[in-house]
Amino acid sequence: MTRIPDRLESGVPYPLGATFDGLGVNFAVFSAHAEKIELCLFDESGRQEIARLELPEWTDEIWHGYLPDARPGLLYGFRAHGPYEPEQGHRFNPNKLLLDPYTKRTFGRVRWSDALHGYRVASPRADLSFDRRDSAPAMPKSVVVSDSFDWGDDRRPNTPWSETVIYEAHVKGLTRLMESVPAAERGTYRALSHPDVISHLQRLGITAIELMPVHGFVQDRFLKEKGLVNYWGYNTLAFFAPEGRYLGRGDADDLRLAVRRLHAAGIEVILDVVYNHTAEGSELGQTMCFRGLDNATYYRLQKDNPRYCVNDTGTGNTLNLDQPRVLQMVMDSLRHWAESYRIDGFRFDLGATLGRTGDGGFDPGASFFDALRQDPVLGRVKLISEPWDIGPGGYQLGNHPPGFAEWNDKFRDSTRRFWRGDAGVRPEFAARILGSGDLFDRRARRPWASVNFVASHDGQPLTDITRYEQRHNEANGEDNRDGHSENLSCNWGVEGPTDDPAINAIRDRVRRSMLITLLASLGTPMLLAGDEFGRTQMGNNNAYCQDNEISWLDWKQAATEEGQNLAHFVRRLILIRRHYPLVRSATFLYGEEIAPGIRNIDWFDERGQQLSPEDWQNPEGKALVMRRARILDDGSFEAITMLMNGSQATLEFQLPEPHHHRRLLVDSADTEIGEYDLEGSTIEVKDRAAILIHATGPVA
């Protein structure tokens, strides 16, 4: 920029944010209640404010102005003038520098100071007081960018939902300890495109990597003061900007490069996104962006006292997606990632919040869902919801509209309980491994709508589920009071690692049985990164603040014989899932007879007898056989049978009739052998073991 004029030209109200047109930059920002908004320009260090220019026009509640000769790289922020009336929901304070909600890049980081608050923190009047200190020295700055990237012949994999296998990972934790990645790149976006990362995913058979939050987020002050960090990243401040901590020495194009190379390998990229709240916290939180621009519009406020935020999220505030401009911001952000970064899908944190309407209730026809479903860009990517929040009626599993998949915690819990040996679990477990049709079979939804998982970032990894019965979160600095108190886990005799071969044998068997359950059930399987080679968090079930070896994947473990054997087992399961369509049925099954004596789904006990209503209600019934079958084009039948022994004794299973050619595909109790043909009508299944069998034959 060669000069700074005395005033801005009028510019245009669209698009929102800072837009470089080759000759200058147009600035546009929404506020329905501001009386004036100023554009603040900073030197290249971000420390000195070099100009303050009023946005001259206000069109459809968009403030806008044009700065001639401005170029990408310019640092800026906003100051908003208006009423400071917290009891009316207004918290304007022009002493506070505000990040552009549409900024596509940020410079610097938050430096925690009481000056970030719009009120005097120590005042007896609390947030009704007014703070006149300038917050600019403590604030990151927005940066003007010009997005351009050569995508070449990039093509989205467009993997069908029914063939999708998701791998949930953290950008930093995935590669921070991967020694084959150059040291300067470990834990960065660039590392995602490293050949060893991609080949590992390809060898496993993963079709989609789901990245934990990469939107620009804030480090919580209380964590910083305890020497901890917000590792997970669920505290967004910049919905359009990639998180700077993962840039390393590179820039945002490193993430685009990773997406392009993953696409070339046939792997989709899904982002975990947080549009239910922002990093500004409750009414006692900071004024860094949305609160200062228009608190009464951006946030849901209590109707009887708009001084206070509605807190359906547990973070202090809730974004108000009933407001058209707030909804527009979310939609614009999603399209930005889908188009500028070619992201293939989104997982929505606390998705129930996004479906709340003006009365506070959940509605599958809420404006957010309707806007997504009709959007020509976003309606074609994968959409996944975490279907709950902490607000009233916040558990909405199965209640999202068509087009959405949902995290199914009922699958997680029933799987853990069955293999732990809990009584009375069999009916619930059966419903979950059959795709949870009781929850999802409506409005033309399909089994893939159930995202099945045994472990995720939120809780213990798979190995720890078999090692620890208690949480071990001492490192979090909350006296081990945080995190879930019940893990539905079992340590099998010793809390933590042990050299006892008998305990380790049953732990390994249970772990493999849960993996068979995950990958042989109807629905979309999601594997937690590192579970394929035995990662551990040493019992921590709430590692949100652990940016260290507790959370990072230990690739040395992957290189051990144990780690390699488990990874090979996972590869076999994913290959079986890919090869046999019955394992991943595209439709719900309800026991329709497809040939004499053969139904598309049938349930048996270890005696080979169909389960009666009384059997289903037997709380001690811990053996289960699920057979899925179909008629092939030549008139013969094909079946996949899963034998599951959740008891503490080895059982001889009578294979259900009719008897035809059978082939054992995998046995969680014996990983030394591969596939082999079965003879006879019985097979021994060890305690806590699962077996998959493929059968073919003529129809009687």
C-alpha positions in Angstrom: 0.0 0.0 0.0 1.6 3.3 -1.1 -0.7 5.7 0.7 -3.5 5.9 3.2 -6.3 8.3 2.2 -8.1 10.5 4.7 -11.3 8.6 4.1 -12.5 5.4 2.5 -14.4 5.2 -0.7 -17.9 3.8 -0.4 -17.2 0.3 -1.7 -19.9 -2.4 -1.8 -21.7 -4.5 0.8 -20.9 -7.9 -0.8 -18.9 -10.0 -0.3 -18.4 -9.7 3.4 -14.9 -9.6 4.8 -11.8 -8.1 3.1 -11.8 -8.6 -0.7 -8.8 -7.7 -2.9 -9.8 -6.8 -6.5 -6.3 -6.1 -7.9 -6.6 -2.3 -7.3 -7.5 -2.2 -3.7 -9.5 -3.8 -0.9 -13.2 -3.7 -0.2 -14.2 -4.1 3.5 -17.7 -5.2 4.5 -18.9 -6.2 8.0 -22.3 -6.8 9.4 -23.8 -5.0 12.4 -27.5 -4.3 12.9 -27.1 -2.1 16.0 -23.8 -0.3 15.6 -23.8 3.5 15.2 -20.4 3.6 13.5 -17.6 1.2 12.6 -14.0 2.1 12.1 -11.4 0.2 10.1 -8.0 0.1 11.9 -4.8 -0.5 10.0 -1.6 -1.7 11.5 2.0 -1.8 10.5 3.6 -5.1 9.5 4.6 -6.0 13.0 0.9 -5.7 14.2 2.0 -3.5 17.1 1.3 0.0 15.8 -2.0 1.3 14.6 -1.2 3.5 11.7 -4.7 4.6 10.6 -8.3 4.6 11.7 -10.9 5.2 9.0 -14.7 5.2 9.3 -16.6 2.8 7.1 -18.7 5.3 5.1 -21.7 3.3 4.0 -24.4 1.2 5.7 -26.4 -1.0 3.3 -28.8 -3.7 4.5 -27.1 -3.5 7.9 -23.7 -4.1 6.2 -21.0 -1.5 6.9 -18.6 -1.1 4.0 -15.8 0.9 2.5 -13.1 0.6 -0.1 -9.4 1.3 0.4 -7.6 2.0 -2.9 -4.1 0.7 -3.5 -4.3 -1.7 -0.6 -2.7 -5.1 -1.1 -2.8 -8.6 0.4 -0.8 -8.8 3.6 -2.4 -5.7 5.1 -3.1 -6.1 8.8 -6.4 -4.7 10.1 -9.2 -4.9 12.6 -12.5 -3.1 13.4 -13.8 -0.9 16.2 -17.6 -0.6 16.7 -19.4 2.3 18.2 -22.8 2.0 19.7 -24.7 1.6 23.0 -23.1 -0.1 25.9 -26.3 -1.4 27.5 -25.8 -5.0 28.7 -29.2 -5.2 30.2 -30.6 -4.6 26.6 -28.1 -7.1 25.1 -25.7 -4.4 23.6 -22.0 -4.4 24.5 -20.4 -2.0 22.1 -17.0 -0.6 23.2 -14.8 1.1 20.6 -11.8 0.7 22.8 -11.8 -3.0 21.9 -10.2 -4.0 18.6 -12.3 -6.6 16.9 -11.3 -9.4 14.5 -13.1 -9.5 11.2 -15.6 -12.4 11.4 -14.7 -13.2 7.8 -11.0 -13.0 8.1 -9.2 -15.7 6.1 -6.0 -15.4 8.0 -4.9 -14.1 11.4 -1.6 -12.5 12.5 -0.4 -13.0 16.1 -2.1 -14.6 19.0 -4.2 -13.5 21.9 -2.2 -12.1 24.7 -4.4 -12.6 27.8 -5.2 -9.3 29.5 -8.1 -7.9 31.4 -8.1 -5.2 28.7 -9.8 -7.8 26.4 -13.0 -7.4 28.4 -15.5 -4.7 27.5 -16.0 -4.1 31.2 -13.7 -3.5 34.2 -13.1 -7.0 35.5 -12.5 -6.0 39.1 -15.5 -3.6 39.2 -18.2 -4.3 41.8 -20.6 -3.6 38.9 -19.1 -6.5 37.0 -20.1 -6.4 33.3 -22.3 -3.4 33.8 -19.1 -1.3 34.1 -17.2 0.0 31.1 -13.5 -0.5 30.3 -11.7 2.2 28.3 -8.4 0.5 27.8 -7.3 -0.3 24.2 -7.2 -4.0 23.6 -5.3 -3.9 20.3 -1.9 -4.9 21.8 -3.5 -8.1 23.1 -5.4 -9.0 20.0 -4.5 -10.9 16.9 -5.0 -9.0 13.7 -7.0 -9.8 10.6 -4.9 -10.2 7.3 -6.0 -9.4 3.8 -5.4 -12.4 1.6 -5.8 -13.3 -2.1 -6.7 -17.0 -2.3 -5.2 -18.8 -5.3 -4.0 -22.4 -5.6 -3.3 -24.6 -8.6 -5.6 -27.6 -8.1 -4.5 -29.2 -11.4 -6.5 -32.3 -12.1 -7.7 -32.7 -8.5 -10.9 -34.7 -8.2 -12.9 -35.4 -5.2 -13.0 -39.2 -4.4 -16.8 -39.0 -3.8 -16.8 -42.3 -1.9 -20.3 -43.6 -1.4 -21.5 -43.4 2.1 -22.0 -47.2 2.3 -18.3 -47.7 1.4 -16.9 -45.1 3.8 -14.5 -45.8 6.6 -13.6 -42.8 8.7 -10.3 -42.2 10.5 -10.6 -39.5 13.2 -7.3 -37.7 13.7 -5.7 -34.5 15.2 -3.5 -32.5 12.8 -0.7 -32.1 15.2 -1.0 -35.4 17.2 -1.0 -37.5 14.0 2.6 -36.6 13.0 4.3 -34.9 15.9 6.2 -38.1 16.7 6.5 -39.5 13.2 10.3 -39.6 12.7 10.1 -40.1 8.9 8.5 -36.6 8.6 11.1 -33.8 8.5 11.4 -32.3 12.0 10.2 -28.8 11.0 7.1 -30.3 9.4 5.9 -32.6 12.2 2.5 -31.7 13.6 1.7 -29.3 10.6 -0.7 -29.3 7.7 2.2 -30.0 5.4 2.9 -33.3 7.3 -0.6 -34.5 6.3 0.6 -34.8 2.8 3.8 -36.8 3.7 4.0 -40.1 1.7 4.2 -42.1 5.0 1.0 -40.7 6.3 -0.9 -41.3 3.1 0.5 -44.8 2.6 -0.4 -45.7 6.2 -4.0 -44.7 5.5 -4.1 -46.5 2.2 -2.7 -49.7 3.6 -5.4 -49.7 6.3 -8.1 -49.0 3.7 -9.3 -45.7 5.1 -11.5 -43.8 2.8 -11.9 -40.5 4.8 -9.8 -38.7 7.4 -11.7 -36.6 9.8 -9.6 -33.8 11.2 -10.3 -32.3 14.6 -10.9 -28.5 14.5 -8.6 -26.5 12.2 -10.5 -23.2 12.3 -8.6 -20.5 14.1 -9.1 -21.0 17.8 -8.2 -19.4 21.1 -6.2 -20.8 24.0 -8.4 -20.6 27.0 -7.0 -18.2 29.6 -7.6 -20.6 32.6 -5.6 -23.3 30.8 -2.7 -20.9 29.9 -2.5 -19.9 33.6 -2.2 -23.5 34.6 0.5 -24.2 32.0 -1.9 -26.2 29.8 -3.3 -25.7 26.3 -6.5 -26.1 24.3 -5.2 -29.0 22.4 -8.4 -30.2 20.8 -9.3 -26.7 19.4 -13.1 -26.5 20.2 -12.9 -22.7 20.9 -13.3 -21.0 17.5 -12.6 -17.3 16.9 -12.0 -17.3 13.1 -14.4 -19.5 11.1 -12.7 -18.8 7.8 -9.0 -19.0 8.8 -6.9 -22.1 9.3 -5.4 -22.4 12.7 -1.9 -20.8 12.7 -0.3 -23.3 15.1 -0.4 -26.0 12.4 1.2 -23.8 9.7 4.8 -24.4 10.8 7.0 -22.4 8.4 4.3 -22.7 5.6 1.0 -21.1 4.9 -2.6 -22.1 4.2 -1.6 -23.7 0.9 0.0 -26.5 2.8 -3.5 -27.6 3.9 -4.7 -27.4 0.3 -1.7 -29.4 -0.8 -2.5 -32.1 1.8 -6.1 -32.2 0.5 -5.0 -32.5 -3.1 -2.6 -35.4 -2.3 -5.1 -37.2 -0.1 -7.6 -36.9 -2.9 -5.1 -38.4 -5.3 -4.8 -41.3 -3.0 -8.6 -41.7 -2.9 -9.0 -40.4 0.6 -11.6 -37.7 1.5 -11.0 -35.0 4.0 -13.7 -34.2 6.6 -13.4 -31.2 9.0 -14.7 -31.2 12.6 -16.3 -27.8 12.8 -17.6 -25.7 15.8 -20.5 -23.4 14.9 -22.5 -23.8 18.1 -20.5 -21.2 20.1 -17.4 -18.9 19.9 -14.3 -18.3 22.0 -15.8 -15.2 23.6 -17.4 -17.1 26.5 -20.3 -16.0 28.6 -21.5 -12.4 29.2 -18.4 -12.2 31.5 -16.1 -13.2 28.7 -14.0 -11.2 26.3 -14.9 -8.8 23.6 -12.8 -9.9 20.6 -15.1 -10.1 17.6 -18.8 -11.0 17.6 -19.7 -9.6 21.0 -18.3 -6.2 20.1 -19.8 -6.1 16.6 -23.4 -7.0 17.6 -23.8 -9.1 20.7 -27.6 -9.0 20.5 -27.6 -10.5 17.0 -24.8 -13.0 17.1 -25.7 -14.7 20.4 -28.8 -16.3 21.9 -29.7 -14.2 24.9 -32.1 -14.9 27.6 -35.5 -13.4 26.7 -36.4 -12.2 30.1 -32.9 -10.7 30.7 -30.8 -10.2 27.6 -27.8 -9.3 29.8 -27.2 -13.0 30.0 -26.3 -15.5 27.3 -28.1 -18.8 26.7 -25.7 -21.6 27.4 -26.9 -24.7 25.7 -23.3 -25.6 24.8 -21.6 -25.5 28.2 -19.1 -22.9 27.0 -20.9 -19.8 28.1 -22.5 -18.7 24.8 -24.6 -20.1 21.9 -24.5 -18.7 18.4 -27.9 -17.5 17.2 -28.5 -19.3 13.9 -32.1 -18.0 13.8 -30.6 -14.7 12.7 -30.2 -14.6 8.9 -26.8 -12.8 9.0 -25.4 -15.3 11.5 -26.7 -18.2 9.5 -25.2 -16.6 6.4 -21.8 -16.4 8.1 -21.9 -20.1 8.9 -23.0 -21.0 5.4 -20.3 -18.8 3.8 -17.7 -20.3 6.1 -18.7 -23.9 5.1 -18.7 -23.0 1.4 -15.3 -21.3 1.8 -13.9 -24.6 3.1 -15.7 -26.7 0.5 -14.6 -24.6 -2.4 -11.3 -22.9 -1.5 -9.9 -26.0 0.3 -12.1 -28.6 -1.5 -13.1 -30.2 1.8 -15.3 -33.3 1.3 -17.5 -33.1 4.4 -18.1 -31.7 7.9 -18.7 -33.1 11.3 -20.7 -30.6 13.4 -19.8 -30.3 17.0 -22.9 -30.2 19.3 -25.1 -30.5 16.2 -28.3 -30.4 18.3 -27.5 -26.7 19.1 -27.5 -25.9 15.4 -31.1 -27.2 15.2 -32.5 -25.1 18.0 -35.1 -22.5 17.1 -36.3 -19.3 18.7 -38.2 -21.1 21.5 -35.1 -23.1 22.4 -36.3 -26.4 21.2 -34.8 -28.7 18.6 -36.4 -28.8 15.1 -35.1 -31.0 12.3 -36.6 -28.4 10.0 -34.6 -25.6 11.6 -33.2 -22.9 9.2 -29.7 -24.3 9.4 -30.6 -27.7 8.3 -32.9 -26.4 5.5 -30.2 -24.1 4.3 -27.6 -26.9 4.1 -29.9 -29.4 2.4 -30.8 -27.0 -0.4 -27.4 -25.6 -1.0 -25.9 -26.6 -4.4 -22.4 -26.9 -2.9 -22.9 -28.1 0.6 -25.9 -30.4 -0.1 -23.4 -32.7 -2.0 -20.7 -33.1 0.7 -20.8 -35.5 3.7 -22.6 -34.0 6.7 -22.2 -35.5 10.1 -23.7 -34.3 13.4 -22.8 -34.8 17.0 -26.5 -35.1 17.9 -26.5 -33.6 21.4 -25.8 -30.6 23.6 -26.4 -29.9 27.3 -29.5 -27.7 26.8 -33.1 -28.9 27.5 -34.0 -31.8 25.3 -30.5 -31.8 24.0 -30.2 -35.5 23.2 -31.3 -35.8 19.5 -29.8 -39.0 18.2 -31.7 -40.2 15.2 -33.7 -37.0 14.9 -31.7 -35.1 12.3 -33.0 -34.6 8.7 -32.2 -36.8 5.7 -28.7 -36.2 4.3 -27.1 -36.2 7.8 -25.1 -39.0 9.4 -24.9 -38.9 13.2 -22.4 -40.0 15.8 -24.0 -43.0 17.5 -23.0 -43.2 21.1 -25.5 -46.0 21.7 -23.4 -48.2 19.5 -20.3 -47.2 21.5 -21.9 -47.9 24.8 -23.6 -51.2 24.0 -20.5 -52.6 22.3 -18.4 -51.8 25.3 -21.0 -53.3 27.7 -21.5 -56.5 25.6 -17.8 -57.3 25.5 -17.4 -56.4 29.2 -19.9 -59.0 29.9 -22.8 -56.9 31.3 -26.1 -58.6 31.8 -29.2 -57.7 29.7 -27.3 -56.0 26.9 -28.1 -58.4 24.0 -31.2 -56.8 22.6 -29.7 -53.3 22.6 -26.4 -54.6 21.2 -28.3 -56.4 18.4 -30.2 -53.2 17.4 -26.9 -51.2 17.2 -24.9 -53.7 15.1 -27.8 -53.9 12.7 -27.5 -50.2 11.9 -29.9 -48.8 14.5 -32.9 -48.9 12.2 -35.1 -48.1 15.3 -33.4 -44.7 15.3 -32.6 -43.9 11.7 -35.1 -45.8 9.4 -37.3 -42.9 8.5 -37.6 -40.4 5.7 -35.6 -42.6 3.3 -32.5 -42.6 5.5 -30.1 -45.5 5.3 -27.8 -47.5 7.7 -24.9 -45.2 6.8 -26.6 -42.5 8.8 -25.3 -44.3 11.9 -21.7 -43.3 12.5 -20.5 -46.2 14.6 -17.5 -45.9 16.9 -16.0 -47.7 19.9 -13.6 -44.9 20.8 -13.2 -41.2 19.7 -11.1 -38.3 20.8 -13.6 -37.7 23.6 -12.8 -40.4 26.0 -10.3 -43.3 26.2 -8.7 -44.9 23.1 -9.4 -48.5 22.5 -6.4 -49.9 24.3 -7.2 -48.0 27.4 -10.8 -49.3 27.4 -9.3 -52.7 28.2 -6.6 -51.4 30.6 -8.3 -49.0 32.9 -11.6 -49.0 34.8 -11.0 -45.5 36.3 -10.1 -42.2 34.7 -6.6 -41.0 35.2 -6.7 -37.3 34.4 -4.4 -36.0 37.1 -2.3 -34.2 34.5 -5.3 -32.0 33.7 -5.0 -30.1 37.0 -8.5 -30.7 38.2 -7.8 -33.3 40.9 -9.0 -36.0 38.5 -12.6 -34.7 38.7 -13.0 -33.9 35.0 -14.0 -36.3 32.2 -16.5 -39.1 32.3 -16.7 -41.0 35.5 -17.9 -44.2 33.8 -15.9 -45.4 30.8 -17.9 -48.7 30.4 -14.4 -50.3 30.4 -12.8 -53.2 32.1 -9.1 -53.7 33.2 -9.5 -57.5 33.4 -7.7 -57.7 36.8 -5.0 -55.0 36.9 -5.4 -51.3 36.5 -3.0 -50.2 33.8 -0.2 -52.1 31.9 0.8 -55.5 33.1 3.2 -58.3 32.3 0.6 -60.9 33.1 0.2 -63.0 29.9 -3.3 -64.2 30.7 -4.6 -60.6 31.3 -2.9 -59.3 28.2 -4.3 -62.2 26.1 -7.9 -61.4 27.1 -7.3 -57.6 26.7 -6.1 -58.2 23.1 -9.0 -60.5 22.4 -11.6 -58.0 23.6 -9.9 -55.3 21.6 -10.0 -57.3 18.4 -13.6 -58.4 19.1 -14.6 -54.7 19.4 -12.9 -54.0 16.1 -14.7 -56.8 14.4 -18.0 -55.5 15.8 -17.1 -52.0 14.6 -16.2 -53.0 11.0 -18.7 -55.8 10.5 -21.8 -53.8 11.7 -24.2 -51.9 9.5 -23.5 -48.2 9.5 -20.4 -46.1 8.9 -17.4 -47.2 10.9 -15.2 -44.5 12.5 -11.7 -45.5 13.8 -9.8 -43.3 16.2 -6.3 -42.6 14.9 -3.8 -44.9 16.6 -6.3 -47.5 17.7 -5.1 -49.6 14.8 -1.7 -50.1 16.5 -2.5 -49.8 20.2 -2.2 -46.2 21.2 -2.7 -45.2 24.8 -3.4 -42.1 26.8 -2.4 -43.8 30.0 -5.9 -43.7 31.3 -6.7 -40.1 30.6 -10.2 -39.9 29.2 -10.3 -36.1 28.8 -7.1 -35.1 27.1 -8.4 -31.9 25.7 -5.6 -29.9 27.3 -2.7 -32.3 26.7 -0.5 -31.2 23.9 2.2 -33.8 24.6 2.9 -37.5 24.5 -0.4 -38.2 26.3 -2.2 -37.2 23.1 0.3 -37.6 20.3 0.4 -40.9 18.4 3.4 -43.0 19.3 4.7 -44.3 16.0 7.3 -46.4 17.8 4.4 -48.4 19.2 3.2 -48.9 15.6 6.6 -50.4 14.7 6.4 -53.0 17.4 5.4 -56.6 16.7 2.2 -56.0 18.7 1.4 -52.8 16.8 2.1 -54.3 13.4 -0.1 -57.4 14.2 -3.0 -55.2 15.3 -2.7 -53.0 12.2 -2.7 -56.0 10.0 -5.8 -57.2 11.7 -7.5 -53.9 11.1 -6.5 -54.0 7.4 -8.0 -57.5 7.1 -11.3 -56.3 8.6 -11.5 -53.3 6.3 -10.7 -55.4 3.3 -13.4 -57.9 4.3 -15.8 -55.0 4.6 -14.9 -53.7 1.2 -15.1 -57.1 -0.5 -18.4 -58.4 0.9 -21.4 -56.1 0.3 -23.4 -57.9 3.0 -21.1 -56.6 5.6 -22.0 -53.0 4.6 -25.7 -53.4 3.6 -27.0 -50.3 1.9 -30.5 -50.9 3.3 -32.1 -51.7 6.6 -32.9 -55.4 7.2 -36.0 -56.6 9.0 -36.0 -60.4 8.6 -37.7 -60.7 5.3 -37.8 -64.3 4.0 -35.7 -64.3 0.8 -35.8 -68.1 0.3 -37.3 -71.1 2.2 -35.7 -71.0 5.7 -33.5 -68.0 4.9 -34.1 -64.4 5.9 -32.1 -61.4 5.0 -31.3 -61.0 8.8 -31.6 -63.8 11.4 -30.6 -64.1 15.0 -29.4 -67.2 16.7 -27.9 -68.4 20.0 -24.9 -70.6 20.4 -27.2 -73.7 19.9 -28.0 -72.5 16.4 -31.6 -71.8 17.6 -33.5 -68.7 16.5 -33.9 -66.4 19.5 -37.4 -66.3 20.9 -38.9 -63.3 22.6 -38.1 -65.0 25.9 -34.5 -65.5 24.9 -34.1 -61.8 24.0 -35.3 -60.9 27.5 -32.9 -63.4 29.2 -30.4 -61.0 31.0 -27.8 -63.7 31.1 -27.8 -64.4 27.4 -24.3 -63.3 26.3 -23.9 -65.3 23.1 -25.2 -64.0 19.8 -25.2 -65.0 16.2 -26.2 -62.5 13.5 -26.6 -63.9 9.9 -27.2 -61.6 7.0 -28.1 -63.2 3.7 -29.0 -62.3 0.1 -29.9 -64.1 -3.1 -27.3 -63.9 -5.9 -28.0 -63.4 -9.6 -27.5 -67.1 -10.2 -30.2 -68.0 -7.7 -27.8 -69.2 -5.0 -27.5 -67.5 -1.6 -24.7 -65.8 0.2 -24.4 -65.2 3.9 -22.2 -63.4 6.4 -22.4 -64.8 9.9 -21.0 -63.0 13.0 -20.5 -65.2 16.0 -20.1 -63.3 19.3 -19.3 -64.8 22.7 -19.6 -62.2 25.4 -19.5 -64.7 28.2 -16.5 -65.7 30.3 -16.3 -69.3 29.1 -15.4 -70.9 25.8 -18.5 -72.0 24.0 -19.2 -74.4 21.1 -21.4 -72.7 18.6 -23.8 -74.8 16.4 -23.8 -73.1 13.0 -27.3 -72.3 11.9 -28.8 -74.2 9.1 -28.9 -74.6 6.1 -25.5 -76.2 5.9 -23.5 -75.2 2.9 -19.9 -74.2 2.0 -18.5 -72.0 4.8 -15.3 -70.1 5.1 -13.9 -68.5 8.2 -12.8 -65.0 7.5 -11.4 -63.8 10.8 -11.3 -64.9 14.5 -10.5 -62.4 17.2 -9.0 -65.2 19.3 -6.6 -66.5 16.7 -4.8 -64.0 14.5 -2.0 -66.4 13.5 -4.2 -68.1 10.9 -5.8 -66.6 7.8 -9.0 -67.6 6.1 -9.8 -71.3 5.8 -12.8 -73.5 4.9 -14.8 -74.9 7.7 -15.8 -78.5 8.0 -18.7 -79.7 10.2 -21.5 -77.8 11.7 -19.9 -76.6 15.0 -17.1 -74.2 15.9 -15.4 -73.3 19.1 -15.5 -69.7 20.1 -13.4 -68.5 23.0 -14.6 -66.3 25.7 -14.9 -62.6 24.6 -14.2 -63.6 21.0 -15.9 -62.9 17.7 -15.7 -64.8 14.4 -16.8 -63.8 10.9 -17.9 -66.6 8.5 -18.8 -66.3 4.8 -21.2 -68.9 3.4 -22.5 -69.7 -0.1 -24.7 -72.4 -1.5 -27.8 -73.4 -3.5 -31.2 -72.5 -2.2 -33.1 -75.5 -1.0 
